[in-house]
Amino acid sequence: MMNQTTKLSKRPKKGIVYLVGAGPGNPGLISVKGNELLHACDVVIYDALVNESLVATLPDSTIRIFAGKRGNKPSVPQSDINKMLLTYAKKDKAVVRLKGGDPLLFGRGSEEMEYLRDRKIDFEIVPGVSSAIAAPAWAGIPVTHRSVSRSVAIVTGHLQAGESIDTLNMPVADTIVFLMAMQNLPILVERIVSEGKFTKRTPAAIVQNGTLPYQKVVSGTLGTIAALKERHSIEAPAVLVIGETAKFAKRLSWFKALPLAGVRVVVLRTPEQSDELLKALYNAGATAVPWPIIKIKPRTRTLASLSKSFLEKFTMMIFTSPNGVRLFMDALFNNGIDARCLAGKKIYTIGGGTAAALKKYGVIPDYVPKKFVAEELLSIIPKHLQGEHILVPRASVARTILIDTLRERHADVTEFQVYDTVATDPDYCPVKDGDYVLFTSSSTVEHYFENPLCRDKAIIPCCIGDITASTVKKYYKGTIFIAANASIPAMVTALKTAVKKGTRK
């Protein structure tokens, strides 16, 4: 299959807009082409129903603009969105207009197409999976069935200001799927029944947050569905299914509740390290909210100085983080050196994640401590290090215990500072009261608690290890949950423990 990212990177330097469907909510349901374009674009302008994880883990250079619209809430006018598309395209940017579901199904994509065409801006459409099909499927509802439904119609239940329900034309179909129907549900039901094809005994179902781990399904009939919606506190986004196929919601339900369903988790990790953690949280059912509060800034001059002659004298190397591995190894290759220059050197890593990062470059470390902290590593390093020349690629600001102890053991230590950890200076805070916040380093702790946007938030902290937890204790006096080690499974387990102990607000 053609790699769309490669194709995009080689396109003529001319502005273009891609109208991309993000799918129904589950981040795994975006198309391959849509995801590739998203990771290769210059600018992404995205809607409210787009899963946050699709945007938060994009390259740091990507310009991200939220332009979501939600009923009865302040939103960006469509005219302003059109102007943004035009402005960036005229600057020869590749722009992804990322829309929930499919871009041309009740998404005003057609208006944006017309606007761009009239101004001679190139555009392409990348279809997406609509919640009109996906949400019923996730609830076990086939919108067509050979025995009971030979046709399906998709209708918007949204009424514009001053519009009467009488102006809404009801299609003739065996199954009708309504989007944006929750606000006007009672009058929509009355109108449907008055048409005569369906009665109050016709099966009906509502699927809220379809395809997401915390989806909710309510089944009844046209006569009971409005009351059931109120009883179960159903709100948008939700899909209404009417017709005989709706009765399959109980018989063919396949979606199982996951252990962290309904749990909201804010991840402060850098985008380079977030992807696997977000997937693990999502697979456990959590609502994972990526909020990269720090970023890694490579020290380009230091990395450019790497050479064979520089590396020759070292007998031992210690990698302390995946970021240090990635930057160091990439710099080797960029400078025309490969992993052979590490031959004969003893190599240690702090943490399984750091070891895994090194393995991606074809290097297997000699030693990985069971507990992923400097103290544990020092316990397996010889006490007498005379004659050892040790290189430690790491962050510019880090704990000194490793370097100090190695020198106390008479090693010749070179601290090779390959990156700085800096704040991203976010202009918003997605953290809500009762959220679990995953702190993955002391840097994330300090930048979080010193950010005025985060003050007075009633959070439940989960930490990657004891060192990070000790930093949290400087700011937070409540219960802190600590992962057994720095691995992703251990962090998910710590979160499950926190939830099981009933700490949710």
Summary of the structure (lengths in Angstrom):
residues: 505
radius of gyration: 27.0
end to end distance: 47.5
largest distance: 91.6
contacts: 1641
relative contact order: 0.08
helix: 35%
strand: 21%
